[in-house]
Amino acid sequence: MRSTREQRAWYWYDWANSAFYTTTATVLISPYLVSLASTAACPDATGDATCTNPVLLLGLFPVLPGALPSLLATLSTLVSAVVLLFIGAAADRSAHPHRWLGATAWLGAAAGSLMFLLMGSNWELGAWLMVISLLAFGASIVVYDSMLVRIAGPDERDRVSSRGWAWGYVGGGLLLAINFAMMTFYADLGITKGMAVRLCLLSAGLWWAGFTFIPVLGLRRLPRDVPAEIAHRNPFRQLAATFVEMRRYPQTLAFLLAFLFYNDGIQTVIVSASVYASRELRIDDNLVLATFLITQFVAILGALGFGRIAALIGAKKTVLIGIVIWLAVVLVGFLIPSGVVGALFGLGAAIGLVMGGTQALSRSMYSQLIPLGRESEYFSFYQAMERGTSWLGTLTFGLVFQFTQSYRLALIALVAFFVVGGILLARVDMRKGIIDAGNVLPKVL
């Protein structure tokens, strides 16, 4: 049922989507959207950083331009809480989940590519495209993550999941390096900075769409036996049954609660880092891109390194170490003086060290805690809290900025997420959870 060839095909989707996640969702769209919204709210201002006039989100809610990306990420997650559950249920019922992977990925890639059209004060289109792309991204990851169970056994999953993340950082870092060159030398290319940003956004969408063909084709023959009780069940009833059924797996629920907190902290740091560096620390956009390049390539070694550490002491202990490092990252980030580029580079390297490892191992830990045959459905719960779609963290960050107009205070508020998440994870009994789910215990816990 499992083969190295299928694992390699699976890795390629991390390569494909990480380019969008890195270039668009993490680095460019947040500050660019803030710039567009600031132009709309303060058309006569000499610099968008001085704009304190709100824009109307959904035509109803006054929001400061600086808080817009965080609140849009929150909105996408609230919608995801419903949509992704049905995506997971439908994928579990399908004998061809690779088709769901392709359809959701290409929808997100189309929305990402259309960001090329953003210019001037057209922030509303950007808001819609950001929400659509994040929704599709999350839906594709639900299907993608669920395939881990079928391509890797219990003792392989930490390694395979970590390699997938590392492969993603290679792909995302490669495109980011190309886009860094474009953002640095745009004048020599005869284009404006705005056009350079738009071309980078377009490249991420096209990259995501093009490389998705590899996993879709490579996983199309993966055996998929749909349990009869799932195949013939109404998806609405299936979801209702799952909500009831999850009470039988208290350790799985405990892990999800812990993951909700510490991963929301991680995701909020990642998606808000570019805005924090450019707006609060007053670092030039090119240097911000350089910081993300450092983060991206250190993350390759970090993901692989965390996978090896987990093989020695277990995934849970390794993730707890990572959470402590994330807590230190937030505290140091709060204290960094404005304009100190060297400190920002060091912080970027520290983030890279733990970013991939904590997320990759969290994915493999969760895969051990879910019943066979329900992978996509259970991963839809997981993905509602996963990368790029966290909502408590982004909501906290956005609201703190909305009321204080301080990104530093917004950042330090995230300390609570890592503290609570770490405490909750320490209390999860992985051995009991794996046995309760009917799965085989790995050799190292």
C-alpha positions in Angstrom: 0.0 0.0 0.0 2.9 2.3 0.7 5.9 3.1 -1.4 8.8 5.6 -1.6 7.5 6.7 -5.0 4.1 7.7 -3.5 5.9 9.5 -0.6 7.9 11.5 -3.1 4.8 12.4 -5.1 3.2 13.5 -1.8 6.2 15.7 -0.9 5.7 17.7 -4.2 2.5 19.2 -2.9 4.4 20.8 0.0 6.8 22.2 -2.7 3.8 23.5 -4.7 1.7 25.2 -2.0 4.6 26.5 0.1 5.5 28.9 -2.7 2.1 30.6 -2.4 2.2 30.4 1.4 5.6 32.0 1.6 5.6 34.6 -1.1 1.9 35.6 -0.9 0.3 34.7 2.4 3.3 35.3 4.6 5.4 38.0 2.9 3.7 40.1 0.4 -0.1 40.2 0.6 -0.4 41.6 4.1 1.7 44.8 3.7 0.5 45.2 0.1 -3.1 45.0 1.2 -2.5 47.4 4.0 -0.9 49.8 1.4 -4.0 49.5 -0.9 -6.4 50.1 2.0 -4.4 53.0 3.3 -4.5 54.6 -0.2 -8.3 54.2 -0.2 -8.7 55.6 3.4 -6.2 58.4 3.1 -5.7 59.3 -0.5 -4.0 62.6 0.3 -1.5 61.2 2.9 2.2 61.3 2.1 2.8 57.9 3.5 0.4 55.0 4.3 2.0 54.6 7.7 0.4 57.8 8.8 -3.1 56.8 7.9 -5.5 56.3 10.9 -8.8 56.4 8.9 -10.7 53.2 8.8 -12.0 51.3 5.8 -15.3 49.4 5.9 -14.9 45.6 6.0 -17.8 43.9 4.2 -19.2 47.4 3.9 -20.2 47.3 7.6 -17.3 47.2 10.0 -14.8 50.1 10.3 -11.3 48.6 10.4 -7.9 50.3 10.5 -5.9 49.4 7.4 -3.1 48.0 9.6 -5.5 45.5 11.2 -7.1 44.3 7.9 -5.0 41.3 7.0 -5.3 39.7 10.5 -9.1 40.2 10.5 -9.4 38.8 7.0 -7.5 35.7 8.1 -9.9 35.4 11.0 -12.9 35.7 8.6 -11.5 33.0 6.4 -11.2 30.6 9.3 -14.7 31.2 10.6 -16.0 30.3 7.1 -13.5 27.4 7.1 -15.0 26.0 10.3 -18.1 25.0 8.2 -16.7 24.5 4.7 -13.7 22.4 5.5 -15.8 19.9 7.5 -17.9 19.1 4.4 -14.7 18.9 2.2 -13.3 16.4 4.6 -16.5 14.3 4.7 -16.7 14.4 0.9 -13.1 13.4 0.4 -13.5 10.5 2.8 -16.4 9.2 0.7 -14.4 9.5 -2.5 -12.4 6.7 -4.0 -10.3 9.4 -5.8 -9.2 11.9 -3.2 -6.4 13.1 -5.5 -9.1 14.8 -7.6 -10.2 16.8 -4.5 -6.6 17.7 -4.0 -6.3 19.1 -7.5 -9.7 20.9 -7.6 -9.1 22.7 -4.3 -5.5 23.6 -5.1 -6.2 24.9 -8.5 -9.1 27.1 -7.2 -6.7 28.6 -4.7 -4.0 29.0 -7.3 -6.5 30.9 -9.6 -7.4 33.3 -6.8 -3.7 33.8 -6.0 -2.9 34.5 -9.6 -5.7 37.0 -9.9 -4.0 39.1 -7.2 -1.9 40.4 -10.1 -4.9 42.7 -10.8 -4.5 44.5 -7.5 -3.4 48.1 -7.7 -4.2 51.6 -6.6 -6.8 51.5 -3.9 -8.6 48.3 -5.0 -8.2 46.6 -1.6 -11.8 45.1 -1.7 -10.8 42.7 -4.6 -7.7 41.9 -2.6 -9.7 41.1 0.5 -12.0 38.7 -1.5 -9.1 37.0 -3.2 -7.2 36.6 0.1 -10.2 34.9 1.7 -10.9 32.6 -1.3 -7.2 31.6 -1.6 -6.9 30.8 2.1 -10.2 28.8 2.0 -9.0 26.7 -1.0 -5.5 26.4 0.5 -7.0 25.0 3.7 -9.3 22.6 1.8 -6.4 21.2 -0.2 -4.4 20.7 3.0 -7.2 18.7 4.5 -7.0 16.2 1.7 -3.2 16.3 1.5 -2.6 15.7 5.3 -5.1 12.9 5.3 -3.0 11.0 2.7 -0.1 10.8 5.2 -1.9 7.9 6.9 -2.0 5.9 3.7 1.6 6.5 2.5 3.4 6.0 5.8 3.2 3.6 8.7 3.2 4.6 12.4 7.0 4.5 12.7 7.5 6.5 9.4 5.2 9.4 9.9 7.4 11.7 11.8 10.1 11.3 9.2 7.8 11.5 6.2 5.9 14.5 7.6 9.2 16.3 8.4 10.6 15.6 5.0 7.4 17.0 3.4 7.8 20.2 5.3 11.5 20.4 4.4 10.7 19.8 0.7 8.1 22.6 1.0 10.7 25.0 2.4 13.0 24.3 -0.5 10.3 25.0 -3.1 9.0 28.1 -1.2 12.5 29.4 -0.6 13.5 29.0 -4.2 10.6 31.0 -5.5 11.1 33.6 -2.7 14.7 34.0 -3.8 13.6 34.7 -7.3 11.0 37.2 -6.1 13.6 38.8 -3.8 15.8 39.4 -6.8 12.8 40.9 -8.7 11.9 43.2 -5.7 15.5 44.3 -5.4 16.3 45.0 -9.1 12.8 46.0 -10.3 14.1 49.4 -11.5 16.8 47.7 -13.6 14.0 45.6 -15.1 12.2 48.7 -16.2 9.1 48.1 -13.9 7.7 49.9 -10.9 7.8 48.5 -7.3 4.0 47.9 -7.5 4.4 45.9 -10.7 7.2 43.9 -9.1 4.9 43.0 -6.2 2.1 42.0 -8.6 4.4 39.8 -10.7 5.6 38.1 -7.5 2.0 37.4 -6.5 1.2 36.0 -10.0 4.3 33.8 -9.9 3.2 32.2 -6.6 -0.2 31.3 -8.0 1.2 29.8 -11.2 3.9 27.9 -9.3 1.2 26.4 -7.0 -1.0 25.4 -10.0 1.8 24.0 -12.1 3.6 21.8 -9.5 0.2 20.5 -8.2 0.1 18.3 -11.3 2.9 16.1 -9.9 1.1 14.9 -6.7 -2.3 14.7 -8.4 -0.8 12.4 -11.1 1.5 10.5 -8.7 -1.2 9.7 -6.2 -3.9 8.8 -8.6 -3.3 5.0 -8.2 -3.1 5.1 -4.4 -5.5 2.4 -3.2 -8.6 3.8 -1.6 -11.1 1.4 0.0 -14.0 3.5 1.3 -15.7 1.8 4.3 -19.3 0.9 3.4 -20.7 2.7 6.4 -19.1 5.9 5.2 -19.6 5.5 1.4 -23.4 5.2 1.7 -23.9 7.7 4.5 -25.4 11.1 4.0 -22.5 13.6 4.6 -24.6 15.7 6.9 -25.4 12.7 9.1 -21.8 11.6 8.9 -20.6 15.0 10.3 -23.2 14.8 13.1 -22.1 11.2 13.9 -18.4 12.4 13.9 -19.2 15.2 16.4 -20.8 12.5 18.7 -18.1 10.0 18.0 -15.2 12.4 18.9 -16.2 12.2 22.5 -15.0 8.6 22.5 -11.5 10.0 21.8 -10.7 12.4 24.7 -7.0 12.5 24.0 -7.6 13.4 20.4 -9.8 16.3 21.6 -7.2 17.3 24.2 -4.6 17.4 21.5 -6.8 19.5 19.2 -7.4 22.0 22.0 -3.7 22.3 22.7 -2.9 22.6 19.0 -5.6 25.3 18.7 -3.6 27.5 21.1 0.0 27.0 20.3 -0.5 26.7 16.6 -2.6 29.9 16.6 0.4 31.6 18.1 2.7 30.1 15.5 0.4 31.1 12.6 -0.1 34.6 13.8 3.6 35.2 14.2 4.2 33.9 10.7 1.4 35.8 8.9 2.0 39.0 10.8 5.8 39.0 10.7 6.1 41.0 7.5 3.7 43.7 8.7 5.5 43.8 12.1 8.9 44.2 10.5 7.9 46.8 7.9 5.5 48.9 10.0 6.8 48.5 13.6 10.5 47.9 13.1 10.7 50.2 10.0 12.7 47.7 8.0 12.9 48.2 4.2 10.8 45.7 2.2 13.9 44.2 0.6 15.4 43.5 3.9 12.2 41.9 5.1 12.3 39.6 2.1 15.9 38.8 2.9 14.8 37.9 6.5 12.2 35.5 5.1 14.8 33.9 2.9 17.0 33.2 5.9 13.9 31.8 7.7 13.0 29.6 4.8 16.4 28.0 4.3 17.1 27.5 8.0 13.6 25.9 8.3 14.8 23.1 5.9 17.4 22.1 8.4 15.1 22.7 11.3 12.4 20.4 10.0 14.8 17.6 9.3 16.6 18.1 12.6 13.3 18.1 14.6 12.4 14.8 12.8 15.6 13.2 13.9 15.2 14.5 17.5 11.7 13.1 17.6 13.1 9.7 16.5 15.2 9.7 19.7 12.9 11.3 22.4 9.4 11.2 20.8 7.4 13.8 18.9 5.5 15.2 21.9 8.7 16.1 23.9 10.2 17.6 20.7 7.2 19.8 20.1 7.2 21.0 23.7 10.9 22.1 23.2 9.8 23.9 20.1 7.0 25.7 21.9 9.5 27.0 24.5 11.7 28.4 21.6 8.6 30.0 20.1 7.9 31.7 23.4 11.4 33.1 23.4 11.0 34.3 19.8 7.9 36.4 20.8 9.6 37.9 23.8 12.8 38.8 21.8 10.6 40.2 18.9 8.8 42.5 21.4 12.2 43.9 22.6 13.9 44.4 19.2 14.6 48.1 18.6 13.3 49.7 15.4 15.7 49.6 12.5 18.1 47.0 13.8 18.4 44.7 10.8 20.9 42.2 12.4 18.6 41.4 15.2 15.7 40.8 12.8 17.9 38.4 10.8 18.7 36.5 14.0 15.1 36.4 14.9 14.3 35.1 11.4 16.8 32.3 11.8 15.3 31.3 15.2 11.8 31.2 13.7 13.1 29.0 10.9 14.7 26.6 13.4 11.4 25.7 15.0 8.8 26.6 12.3 8.8 23.5 10.2 9.6 21.1 13.0 6.8 21.9 15.3 4.2 21.9 12.6 5.4 18.7 10.8 5.5 16.8 14.1 2.1 18.1 15.1 0.7 16.7 11.9 2.2 13.3 12.4 1.2 13.2 16.1 -2.4 13.9 15.1 -2.4 11.3 12.4 -1.8 8.7 15.2 -4.8 9.8 17.1 -7.6 9.5 14.5 -9.5 6.3 13.4 -8.7 4.7 10.1 -11.0 5.5 7.2 -12.0 9.0 8.6 -8.7 10.8 7.9 -10.0 13.6 5.7 -12.9 14.3 8.0 -10.8 14.4 11.1 -8.1 16.5 9.4 -10.8 19.0 8.5 -11.0 19.8 12.2 -7.3 19.9 12.4 -7.0 22.2 9.3 -9.5 24.7 10.8 -6.7 25.5 13.3 -3.8 24.9 10.9 -1.4 27.2 9.0 -2.7 30.4 7.5 -6.3 29.8 8.9 -5.9 30.4 12.7 -8.4 32.7 14.1 -8.0 33.3 17.8 -4.4 34.4 17.3 -5.1 36.7 14.3 -8.2 38.1 16.0 -6.3 38.9 19.1 -3.4 40.4 17.1 -5.8 42.5 15.0 -8.0 43.7 17.9 -5.0 44.7 20.1 -3.7 46.7 17.2 -7.1 48.1 16.4 -7.4 49.5 20.0 -3.8 50.4 20.8 -2.3 51.0 17.3 0.8 49.2 18.6 2.1 46.1 16.8 4.4 45.5 19.8 1.5 45.1 22.2 -0.3 42.9 19.6 2.8 40.7 19.4 3.3 40.3 23.2 -0.3 39.3 23.6 0.5 36.1 21.8 2.6 34.8 24.8 -0.6 33.5 26.3 -1.2 31.2 23.3 2.2 29.4 23.7 1.9 29.1 27.5 -1.6 27.7 27.4 -0.9 25.5 24.4 2.3 24.1 26.0 0.5 23.3 29.3 -2.4 21.5 27.5 -0.1 19.5 25.2 2.0 18.3 28.2 -1.2 16.8 29.6 -2.1 14.8 26.5 -1.6 11.0 26.9 -0.4 10.0 23.5 -0.2 6.3 24.3 -3.8 6.1 25.5 -5.0 8.3 22.6 -3.4 6.0 20.0 -4.8 2.9 21.5 -8.3 4.4 21.8 -8.2 5.3 18.1 -7.4 1.6 17.3 -4.0 2.4 15.8 -0.6 0.7 16.2 1.8 2.3 18.8 5.1 3.6 17.3 8.3 2.4 18.9 9.1 5.9 20.3 6.5 8.1 21.9 
